[in-house]
């Protein structure tokens, strides 16, 4: 017997039989709109004292956010970078990192928790069903949206609850201060450190290869010698910082080949001393061509003429290499007559 021969009523149990045997009764319209549940007012809607308590709770959370932001800034300013503390159960951690993370986390959490508590207890919680509509809104819909926005702002009670409004605005206004303070950690402020090097009047020129003071006869015509100031040692913790500013490049040129008058005055018997640091991005210059007296930066091919004030003749460097005025002391050693008159290395914001 085929399924078509079986009466329809034998395939489907009756509603009564389904009900008795645990089946599901067939509704007239299984896709009917169930509608919205009956709205139940919150305690804050019927008791103003409860609403005040919620208002104070929200204000307290926003105030805690402000205090945490102040704590973030205070931690950044007062805690040393190398301070290590033990915190159970984390273990040994950086005091600065832990304090910054905790205070910033509390500041963000309190703003979010305050906003959520405000929305759940004080803002309107009446559910509204709306039909789907086209993406392009008509002028009437736009006007309705603006009206709904105004109604929402009114229902939020922000106008009637100035304590929440003031503390919320205070928390939101202070939170960006954390980002401003973090920018301070992009690096130390240069202050005038880039304007000064270890060179000063009377300091001897030390050959970086032999670590011995230089005499004029040690510098031959056409040779390139690298020097550093007397008293700087490679074992010093700030050696790299200091040598990056004080490194010298010394060449000897026939005095009649020196074109720049100031360069000739600051030299000794044709021996001239220029900063070794390229004025483009600070690479060390090490390539010298003795026939033309040109030096080449290996990084970006900036070329300087050491016979003409080390001016730029090719490449992206912005200005000439600074020259160090030198002379000879009573013992016959080359010495500096002071520091560079301008900052060494690439141009920077306070070059002036």
Secondary structure, DSSP 8 states (H G I E B T S, - for coil): --GGGS-HHHHS--HHHHHHTT-----S-TT-----------HHHH-HHHHHHHHHHHHHHHHHHHHHHHHHHHHHHHS-TT-EEEETTTEEEEHHHHHHHHHHHHHHHHHHHHHHHHHHHTS-----------SS--HHHHHHHHHHHHHHHHHTTTTT-HHHHHHHHHHHHHHHHHHHHHHGGGS---TTGGG--S--TT-BEEETTT-SB-BGGGS-BT-EEEEEETT--TTSTTHHHHHHHH-EEEEE--GGG---HHHHHTSBTTEEEEESB-TTT--B--EEETTTTEEE-TTT--EEETTTTTEEEESS--S---EE-EEE-TTSBEEESSS-SS--SS--TT--
